[in-house]
Amino acid sequence: MDLDRVECITSSNGIDEDVHLLHQYPSKPHSGGGGGGVVAAVISPSTSVHELLECPVCTNSMYPPIHQCHNGHTLCSTCKTRVHNRCPTCRQELGDIRCLALEKVAESLELPCRYCSLGCPDIFPYYSKLKHEAQCNFRPYTCPYAGSECSVVGDIPFLVSHLRDDHKVDMHSGCTFNHRYVKSNPREVENATWMLTVFNCFGQYFCLHFEAFQLGMAPVYMAFLRFMGDENEARNYSYSLEVGANGRKLIWEGTPRSIRDSHKKVRDSHDGLIIQRNMALFFSGGDRKELKLRVTGRIWKEQQNPDNGVCIPNLCS
C-alpha cells in the first residue's frame, strides 16, 4: 500500500496536529520484547499439600469432583475425559471413584492469590481462590492493540513499552489532541482501517482508537478512548471528541472504558464518536473522493468537591 506515513505538524492554534494515513496493519506484532510481565503461580507455605492438589495432566489446581484410580492416583474432572478413563500414572481404569479425603483437605486450606507478587495481599480459602483470581485487580492486562491477535499480557508499564517497541504505536504526552486522518479510498471499509495512539497525562495512559468498520449495511468511522487501568480508576476521568468542518460539527463526551474491556466489546457497544461515511466525506470537503477527517479532543480528571460532593473537572494545562 502507498499509505504508510505519519506526520506531525503544528496547527495555527499552536496545538500539535498529527496526520495519520490509514492503512491495514499487519496481523502480527513485530518480534521482540519477549513475553515478560506474566506471573508464575505462587508457591504457598503448604507446598506439599498444594502439590497433591495439582492435576498431573493439566497441572492446574483440582476442584471437586476430584477423581482417583484404584491405586489412589488423582486427576481433575476435566482431564478424566481427556485420558479416556485411564489413569495417566498407572494406566488402570479410573471408574467413578471420588477422592473425598483430598476434597476435604482442600476445604481447610487458605492460599495467597497467584498475583501476590504483583501486589495482591489477600489470602483465600482454596475454593474461593479461583473465583477471586478471575477478577483480581492485580491480574495482568491483555495487550490493547487492535487489528491483530496479540496474546501478550503484563502490567501497564510493560504493555506501554510493548506497544511502543513491538507495535510501533505513536506515544504522546498531554491531555489534548488534534489528529487528521487521511485515506485515499474511503469506500474500502473492511474492518481493517484503524489507528491507535497512546497518551500520557495525569500520570496515566490512555489509548485513542480510530477505525472504519461496517455497521449493518453502512460504513462508519468511529473514535473512542480506553483507559490503561481498571474500570474503577477509569471513572475518575472524562474525555471529549469533536469532528467537523464547513460550519458543522459533531461532539462526543464520555468516560473512557478500561482495557479490561476488549477493543471489540467497546466498538460493538458503539461507546464513542460514530461518523457516517457521507458525513465524514462532507467534513473532508473538496470532491469527497478522499477522506481528510480532523478529530480534536481532550482528557480531564473529575475531582470531588468536598463541600457538596459534586464532581468538577480538573483540566490539564
C-alpha positions as CSV (number, residue, x, y, z in Angstrom):
1,M,0.0,0.0,0.0
2,D,1.1,3.6,-0.6
3,L,-0.3,4.9,2.6
4,D,2.5,4.4,5.1
5,R,3.4,7.8,6.6
6,V,2.5,9.6,9.7
7,E,3.3,13.3,10.0
8,C,3.2,15.7,13.0
9,I,2.6,19.3,12.1
10,T,1.8,22.4,14.1
11,S,-1.6,23.9,13.5
12,S,-2.5,27.6,13.6
13,N,-3.7,27.5,17.2
14,G,-0.4,26.2,18.5
15,I,-1.7,22.6,19.2
16,D,0.3,19.8,17.6
17,E,-1.7,18.1,14.9
18,D,-0.9,14.6,14.0
19,V,-1.7,13.4,10.4
20,H,-2.4,9.7,10.2
21,L,-2.6,8.0,6.8
22,L,-4.9,5.0,7.4
23,H,-4.0,1.6,6.2
24,Q,-4.3,-2.0,7.1
25,Y,-1.8,-3.1,9.8
26,P,0.0,-6.5,9.8
27,S,-1.9,-9.2,11.6
28,K,1.0,-9.9,14.0
29,P,3.2,-7.6,16.0
30,H,6.9,-7.2,15.4
31,S,9.0,-9.8,17.2
32,G,10.9,-8.9,20.3
33,G,10.2,-7.8,23.8
34,G,9.5,-11.4,24.9
35,G,6.5,-12.4,27.0
36,G,7.6,-10.7,30.2
37,G,5.2,-9.4,32.7
38,V,3.4,-12.8,33.2
39,V,3.5,-14.0,36.8
40,A,4.1,-17.7,37.6
41,A,1.8,-19.5,40.1
42,V,2.7,-18.7,43.7
43,I,4.4,-21.4,45.8
44,S,2.4,-21.4,49.1
45,P,3.7,-22.3,52.5
46,S,1.7,-25.6,52.2
47,T,3.8,-26.7,49.3
48,S,3.4,-30.5,49.8
49,V,-0.4,-30.3,50.1
50,H,-0.6,-27.9,47.2
51,E,1.3,-30.4,45.0
52,L,-1.2,-33.1,46.0
53,L,-4.0,-30.8,44.6
54,E,-2.2,-30.3,41.3
55,C,-3.6,-32.3,38.4
56,P,-0.8,-34.5,36.9
57,V,-2.2,-33.9,33.4
58,C,-3.0,-30.2,33.1
59,T,-1.0,-29.2,36.2
60,N,-3.9,-26.9,37.3
61,S,-5.4,-27.0,40.8
62,M,-8.1,-29.6,41.2
63,Y,-11.6,-28.8,42.3
64,P,-14.5,-31.1,43.1
65,P,-15.2,-33.6,41.8
66,I,-11.6,-34.9,42.2
67,H,-11.3,-38.4,40.7
68,Q,-8.9,-41.2,41.7
69,C,-8.0,-44.6,40.4
70,H,-7.9,-47.9,42.5
71,N,-4.2,-47.2,43.3
72,G,-5.0,-43.7,44.7
73,H,-3.7,-41.6,41.8
74,T,-5.8,-38.4,41.3
75,L,-6.7,-36.1,38.5
76,C,-9.3,-33.4,37.8
77,S,-12.7,-34.0,36.2
78,T,-11.8,-32.2,33.0
79,C,-8.8,-34.4,32.3
80,K,-10.7,-37.6,33.2
81,T,-12.4,-37.4,29.9
82,R,-9.2,-36.4,28.0
83,V,-7.4,-39.6,29.2
84,H,-10.3,-41.8,28.1
85,N,-11.0,-43.0,31.7
86,R,-7.4,-44.4,32.1
87,C,-5.2,-43.3,35.0
88,P,-2.3,-41.3,33.4
89,T,0.1,-42.6,36.1
90,C,-0.6,-46.4,36.3
91,R,-2.9,-46.8,33.2
92,Q,-5.5,-48.6,35.3
93,E,-9.2,-47.9,34.6
94,L,-10.4,-44.9,36.6
95,G,-14.1,-45.7,37.1
96,D,-16.1,-43.2,39.1
97,I,-14.2,-43.0,42.4
98,R,-14.2,-39.7,44.2
99,C,-11.3,-38.7,46.3
100,L,-13.4,-37.3,49.1
101,A,-10.4,-37.1,51.6
102,L,-8.5,-34.8,49.3
103,E,-11.6,-32.6,48.7
104,K,-11.9,-32.3,52.5
105,V,-8.3,-31.3,52.8
106,A,-8.7,-28.6,50.2
107,E,-11.6,-27.1,52.2
108,S,-9.2,-26.5,55.1
109,L,-6.6,-24.7,53.0
110,E,-6.0,-20.9,52.7
111,L,-3.8,-19.8,49.9
112,P,-2.4,-16.5,48.6
113,C,-3.6,-15.1,45.3
114,R,-1.4,-16.2,42.4
115,Y,-0.9,-12.5,41.7
116,C,0.5,-11.7,45.1
117,S,3.9,-10.8,43.6
118,L,2.1,-8.1,41.5
119,G,0.7,-6.6,44.7
120,C,-2.4,-8.6,45.8
121,P,-2.2,-9.0,49.6
122,D,-5.2,-11.3,50.1
123,I,-5.4,-14.9,51.2
124,F,-8.4,-17.0,50.3
125,P,-10.0,-20.4,51.1
126,Y,-9.0,-22.9,48.5
127,Y,-12.4,-23.0,46.8
128,S,-12.7,-19.2,46.7
129,K,-9.3,-18.5,45.3
130,L,-10.1,-19.4,41.7
131,K,-13.1,-17.1,41.6
132,H,-11.1,-14.2,43.0
133,E,-8.2,-14.6,40.6
134,A,-10.6,-14.3,37.6
135,Q,-11.5,-10.8,38.9
136,C,-8.4,-9.8,40.8
137,N,-7.4,-6.1,40.3
138,F,-3.8,-7.1,40.2
139,R,-4.1,-9.7,37.4
140,P,-2.1,-8.9,34.2
141,Y,-3.7,-6.8,31.5
142,T,-4.1,-8.0,27.9
143,C,-2.4,-6.0,25.2
144,P,-4.9,-3.3,23.9
145,Y,-3.5,-3.3,20.4
146,A,-6.4,-3.9,17.9
147,G,-6.1,-5.5,14.5
148,S,-4.1,-8.5,15.5
149,E,-4.5,-11.4,17.9
150,C,-1.8,-10.2,20.3
151,S,-1.6,-12.6,23.3
152,V,0.9,-10.6,25.3
153,V,-0.1,-9.8,28.9
154,G,1.6,-7.8,31.6
155,D,1.3,-4.8,33.9
156,I,0.8,-1.3,32.5
157,P,4.4,-0.2,32.3
158,F,5.3,-3.4,30.5
159,L,2.4,-3.0,28.0
160,V,3.3,0.6,27.3
161,S,6.8,-0.5,26.3
162,H,5.4,-3.4,24.3
163,L,3.1,-1.0,22.4
164,R,5.9,1.4,21.6
165,D,8.7,-1.1,20.8
166,D,6.8,-4.1,19.2
167,H,3.7,-2.5,17.7
168,K,5.4,0.9,16.9
169,V,2.5,2.8,18.3
170,D,2.7,6.6,18.5
171,M,3.2,7.9,22.0
172,H,2.2,11.4,23.1
173,S,2.3,13.4,26.3
174,G,-0.5,15.9,27.1
175,C,-4.3,15.9,27.6
176,T,-5.3,17.5,24.3
177,F,-5.0,16.1,20.8
178,N,-5.6,17.3,17.2
179,H,-5.4,14.4,14.7
180,R,-6.1,14.5,10.9
181,Y,-6.9,11.1,9.5
182,V,-6.4,10.7,5.7
183,K,-7.5,7.8,3.5
184,S,-7.2,7.9,-0.3
185,N,-10.1,5.5,-0.9
186,P,-12.7,5.9,1.8
187,R,-15.0,3.3,0.1
188,E,-12.7,0.5,1.2
189,V,-14.2,-0.4,4.6
190,E,-13.5,-4.0,5.6
191,N,-13.0,-3.8,9.4
192,A,-9.3,-3.2,8.7
193,T,-8.7,0.5,8.7
194,W,-7.8,1.8,12.2
195,M,-5.2,3.7,14.2
196,L,-4.0,3.6,17.8
197,T,-2.3,6.4,19.7
198,V,-1.3,6.3,23.3
199,F,-1.4,9.5,25.5
200,N,0.3,10.0,28.9
201,C,-1.5,12.6,31.1
202,F,-2.2,12.8,34.8
203,G,0.4,10.1,35.3
204,Q,-1.9,7.6,33.4
205,Y,-2.0,6.1,29.9
206,F,-4.9,6.3,27.5
207,C,-5.5,4.6,24.2
208,L,-7.2,6.6,21.4
209,H,-8.7,4.3,18.8
210,F,-9.9,5.5,15.3
211,E,-11.2,3.0,12.8
212,A,-13.6,2.2,10.0
213,F,-16.0,-0.7,10.0
214,Q,-19.3,-1.9,8.7
215,L,-22.3,-1.0,10.9
216,G,-25.0,-3.1,9.4
217,M,-25.0,-2.2,5.7
218,A,-23.5,1.3,6.3
219,P,-19.7,2.0,6.6
220,V,-18.9,4.2,9.5
221,Y,-15.8,5.8,11.2
222,M,-15.5,5.6,15.0
223,A,-13.2,7.2,17.6
224,F,-13.1,6.2,21.3
225,L,-10.8,6.3,24.3
226,R,-9.7,3.4,26.6
227,F,-8.0,3.8,29.9
228,M,-5.0,1.6,30.7
229,G,-6.1,0.5,34.1
230,D,-9.1,-0.8,35.9
231,E,-12.7,0.3,35.5
232,N,-13.0,1.9,38.9
233,E,-10.0,4.1,38.1
234,A,-11.3,4.9,34.6
235,R,-14.4,6.5,36.2
236,N,-12.2,9.3,37.5
237,Y,-11.6,10.6,34.0
238,S,-13.7,12.1,31.2
239,Y,-12.9,12.9,27.6
240,S,-14.4,14.7,24.6
241,L,-14.0,14.2,20.9
242,E,-15.0,16.7,18.2
243,V,-15.1,16.5,14.4
244,G,-16.4,19.0,11.9
245,A,-15.9,21.4,9.0
246,N,-18.0,23.7,6.8
247,G,-19.8,25.2,9.7
248,R,-20.9,21.8,11.1
249,K,-19.5,19.6,13.9
250,L,-20.2,16.5,16.0
251,I,-19.2,16.3,19.7
252,W,-18.9,13.3,21.9
253,E,-18.3,13.3,25.7
254,G,-17.9,10.2,27.8
255,T,-15.9,8.2,30.3
256,P,-13.0,6.1,28.9
257,R,-13.5,2.4,29.0
258,S,-11.0,0.2,30.8
259,I,-8.7,-2.0,28.7
260,R,-10.2,-4.8,30.7
261,D,-13.0,-4.5,28.2
262,S,-11.7,-5.8,24.8
263,H,-11.4,-3.5,21.9
264,K,-14.2,-5.4,20.1
265,K,-16.5,-5.1,23.1
266,V,-16.2,-1.4,23.2
267,R,-16.5,-0.9,19.5
268,D,-19.6,-3.2,19.2
269,S,-21.3,-1.3,22.1
270,H,-20.9,1.9,20.0
271,D,-19.5,3.7,23.0
272,G,-17.7,6.5,21.2
273,L,-17.9,9.1,18.4
274,I,-19.5,7.5,15.3
275,I,-19.4,9.3,12.0
276,Q,-21.4,8.1,9.0
277,R,-19.3,7.9,5.8
278,N,-21.4,10.5,4.0
279,M,-20.9,12.9,6.9
280,A,-17.2,12.1,7.1
281,L,-16.8,13.0,3.4
282,F,-18.8,16.2,3.9
283,F,-16.4,17.2,6.7
284,S,-13.5,16.3,4.3
285,G,-14.6,18.9,1.8
286,G,-13.3,19.0,-1.8
287,D,-14.6,16.5,-4.3
288,R,-15.3,13.9,-1.4
289,K,-13.1,11.3,-3.1
290,E,-10.6,11.4,-0.3
291,L,-11.1,11.2,3.5
292,K,-9.5,14.1,5.4
293,L,-11.0,14.0,8.8
294,R,-9.7,16.1,11.7
295,V,-10.6,14.9,15.2
296,T,-9.8,17.0,18.2
297,G,-10.3,16.2,21.8
298,R,-9.2,16.5,25.4
299,I,-9.0,14.4,28.6
300,W,-9.7,15.7,32.0
301,K,-9.9,14.4,35.6
302,E,-13.0,14.6,37.6
303,Q,-12.4,15.9,41.1
304,Q,-14.8,15.6,44.1
305,N,-15.9,18.9,45.5
306,P,-15.7,18.4,49.3
307,D,-18.4,21.0,50.0
308,N,-21.3,19.5,48.1
309,G,-20.0,16.2,46.7
310,V,-20.3,17.4,43.1
311,C,-17.6,16.3,40.6
312,I,-15.8,19.3,39.0
313,P,-13.4,18.9,36.0
314,N,-9.7,19.3,36.6
315,L,-8.4,20.4,33.2
316,C,-4.9,19.6,32.1
317,S,-2.8,22.7,31.3
